[in-house]
Every structure is written in C-alpha cells, then in structure tokens.
C-alpha cells in the first residue's frame, strides 16, 4: 500500500463569487459527455435540471480539499504501470469514500444544504439508471463538483494553492488532492461542524502523521 498522510484544508466562498470565477456549466457538461460514465449513473449528466438553478439557490460554498501527501520515504519512481495504477485507484476509492462520509455528516448538520462530491458515484456496483429504475440510495446520492460545472483544478490551484498533480504511469507526484463542497445559505457552520481536522493515514503510519495527530 502507498504510505501517505491525509490533511484537510477548508475555504468559505460566496456562491456568486465562486460561480463567477470557477463555474462554466456548458463547458463542463461537454467534458462529462466525453466520459464513459455519461448518462450511466444518477449522479452524472444528463440531468432533468439545470445545474445553474442549483447554484442560484445558495449563498455560500464551504470547500474542503483532502490532500494525500506522500511520506518522504515513499518510493516515487520505478513502478510497474499496472501496479501503480492499481495502488493509485485503490487509494482514490478509499479516500473518496472517507471524504464523502465526512461531507454527508456535515450535510446532516446544516439544514437545506447540498453536498457536491468528486467524480462519479461509486455507491453501487451497477447503477439502476442503466436499468431505467430509480436510485437505490437517493439519500446518499451526491452530484460531483464537475457535473455542476465547477473547475476543480482551478479551485484547488487558486483557492488552496495546491495544483492538482497526476502520475505519469510509472512515478508518483508529491501529493494527490480531492476537492468537495457544501452549498448552503449559512455563512458560518457550527463551530465543530468539520469535527477534528483529520491528519490521519491510510496505509502504515508515518512519523509525520503521528506528530500531526
């Protein structure tokens, strides 16, 4: 398993400012249409609503970036492509599920709020949309930032000072990042809404992560 520490970074932005600077619904819907998951899950376009109407219902977006920072002693190069792909995908699936649980808990504490997640929905092995049936878990259904027209790469780079890095197939970057958001009409969240900031590790504990805890 990859050895890394997970850190949380938070930002609050007025929705009007965020949509002006980071949202382009027509552009990102076209990107979604090029994805294999397009029209295959209830979380992905095509929608029976206009994402712009969703943004218009809210005043604030509370953003969170989950950065997975690789330990200094984590091997970065010399990976076999298949091995690295498997490790990276396992890491993303695991951390995305953890991040989503954090956001769902937050949504449950903020009346009228909505979670915007990362990437395609992975709750079910096969989405009922492919069978023309309603979602099995509508209370957990989350649309992604991208499907709502948000530029996640620009969000991470400009609001968190954390450019999104990718593997070249045989080496690891310094970190990966997952960005999610909560849209609502409350400028301030409950004092303990985020819980204790997580400086956890997935894989073996590192010295840095132990100190952070």
C-alpha positions in Angstrom: 0.0 0.0 0.0 1.0 3.6 -0.5 2.2 5.5 2.5 0.8 8.9 2.9 -0.8 11.4 5.4 -4.3 12.9 4.7 -4.8 16.6 5.6 -7.9 18.7 5.4 -8.0 22.3 4.1 -11.1 24.5 4.3 -12.3 27.6 2.5 -15.6 29.6 2.5 -16.6 31.5 -0.6 -19.8 33.4 -1.6 -21.5 31.4 -4.3 -21.8 34.5 -6.5 -18.0 34.9 -6.5 -17.4 31.2 -6.9 -19.7 30.8 -9.9 -18.3 33.9 -11.5 -14.7 32.7 -11.2 -14.9 28.9 -11.3 -18.2 27.7 -12.8 -18.8 27.2 -16.6 -21.7 24.7 -16.9 -21.8 24.4 -20.7 -18.1 23.7 -20.9 -18.0 21.1 -18.2 -21.2 19.3 -19.4 -19.4 18.8 -22.6 -16.5 17.2 -20.7 -19.0 15.0 -18.9 -20.4 13.9 -22.3 -17.0 12.6 -23.3 -16.7 10.4 -20.1 -17.7 6.7 -20.2 -19.9 7.3 -17.2 -22.0 9.9 -19.0 -25.7 9.1 -18.6 -24.8 5.9 -16.8 -25.3 6.9 -13.2 -27.9 9.1 -11.5 -25.1 11.3 -10.2 -23.9 12.2 -13.7 -25.4 14.2 -16.6 -27.7 14.2 -18.4 -29.8 15.8 -15.6 -33.5 16.7 -15.5 -32.5 20.0 -14.0 -30.1 22.9 -14.9 -27.1 23.0 -12.6 -27.2 26.8 -12.8 -30.5 26.6 -10.9 -28.8 24.6 -8.2 -26.1 27.3 -7.7 -28.8 30.0 -7.7 -30.5 28.5 -4.6 -27.5 29.0 -2.4 -25.4 31.9 -1.0 -22.2 30.1 0.2 -20.0 27.2 -0.7 -17.8 25.7 2.0 -15.0 23.9 0.2 -12.7 21.2 1.6 -9.6 19.8 0.0 -8.4 16.4 1.2 -4.7 16.3 0.3 -2.9 12.9 0.3 0.7 13.9 1.0 3.1 11.1 0.3 5.7 10.3 3.0 9.3 11.3 2.3 10.3 7.6 2.3 7.5 6.6 0.0 9.0 5.1 -3.2 8.2 7.5 -6.1 9.7 6.0 -9.2 10.4 2.6 -10.8 6.8 1.4 -10.5 5.3 -1.1 -13.0 2.5 0.7 -14.7 -0.2 -1.9 -13.8 1.0 -2.0 -10.1 1.0 1.8 -9.8 -2.4 2.1 -11.4 -3.9 -0.4 -9.0 -2.4 1.3 -6.0 -3.5 4.7 -7.0 -7.0 3.7 -7.9 -7.3 1.8 -4.5 -6.1 4.9 -2.7 -8.5 7.2 -4.5 -11.5 4.9 -4.0 -10.7 4.6 -0.3 -10.1 8.3 0.4 -13.1 9.4 -1.7 -15.4 7.2 0.4 -13.9 8.6 3.6 -14.2 12.2 2.3 -17.8 11.6 1.2 -18.8 10.3 4.7 -17.3 13.5 6.2 -19.4 15.6 3.8 -22.6 13.6 4.4 -22.2 14.1 8.2 -21.8 17.8 7.6 -24.8 18.0 5.3 -26.9 16.3 8.1 -25.9 19.1 10.4 -26.7 22.0 8.1 -30.4 22.3 7.2 -31.1 22.8 3.5 -27.5 22.2 2.4 -26.3 20.1 -0.5 -23.0 18.2 -1.0 -21.0 18.4 -4.2 -18.7 15.5 -4.4 -15.7 14.4 -6.5 -16.0 12.3 -9.7 -18.6 9.7 -10.4 -20.8 8.0 -7.9 -19.5 4.7 -6.6 -22.2 3.7 -4.1 -23.5 0.7 -6.1 -21.6 -1.8 -8.2 -24.1 -1.2 -11.1 -26.3 1.9 -11.1 -30.0 1.4 -11.5 -30.1 4.1 -14.1 -28.8 1.6 -16.6 -31.9 -0.4 -15.9 -34.3 2.5 -16.1 -35.0 2.3 -12.4 -34.9 4.9 -9.6 -31.8 5.4 -7.5 -31.5 2.8 -4.7 -29.9 5.3 -2.2 -31.3 8.7 -3.0 -30.5 10.0 0.5 -26.8 9.4 -0.3 -26.8 10.5 -3.9 -24.3 13.3 -4.5 -23.5 15.1 -7.7 -19.9 16.0 -8.4 -18.4 19.5 -8.5 -17.5 18.9 -12.1 -21.0 17.8 -13.1 -22.3 21.1 -11.6 -19.9 22.9 -13.9 -17.1 23.7 -11.4 -13.5 23.8 -12.5 -11.9 21.7 -9.7 -8.4 22.1 -11.0 -8.6 25.9 -10.8 -10.4 25.7 -7.5 -7.5 23.6 -6.0 -4.8 25.7 -7.5 -6.2 29.2 -6.8 -8.1 28.8 -3.6 -5.9 26.2 -1.9 -2.6 27.0 -3.5 -2.4 23.3 -4.4 -2.0 22.5 -8.1 -3.5 19.1 -9.0 -0.8 16.7 -9.9 -1.1 13.4 -11.8 1.1 10.3 -12.1 2.9 9.7 -15.4 2.2 6.0 -15.0 5.5 5.0 -13.5 6.1 7.6 -10.8 4.2 9.4 -8.0 3.8 13.1 -7.5 4.2 14.7 -4.1 0.5 14.5 -3.4 -3.0 14.0 -4.7 -6.0 16.1 -3.8 -9.8 15.5 -3.6 -12.0 18.6 -3.6 -15.6 18.6 -2.4 -18.0 21.3 -1.4 -21.1 22.0 0.7 -23.5 24.7 -0.7 -25.9 26.3 1.7 -27.3 29.6 2.9 -25.3 29.8 6.1 -22.1 31.8 6.1 -21.0 30.1 9.3 -21.1 26.4 10.1 -21.5 25.1 13.6 -18.2 25.5 15.5 -17.5 21.8 15.4 -19.1 21.1 12.1 -16.0 19.7 10.5 -15.1 17.7 13.5 -11.5 17.3 14.5 -9.3 18.1 11.4 -8.1 14.7 10.1 -4.4 14.2 9.9 -4.8 10.5 9.5 -3.0 8.0 7.4 -4.3 5.3 5.1 -1.6 2.6 5.0 1.1 2.4 7.6 1.6 5.4 10.0 4.4 7.7 9.2 6.4 9.8 11.6 5.0 13.0 10.2 1.4 11.7 10.5 1.9 10.6 14.1 3.2 14.0 15.1 0.3 15.7 13.3 -2.2 13.6 15.3 
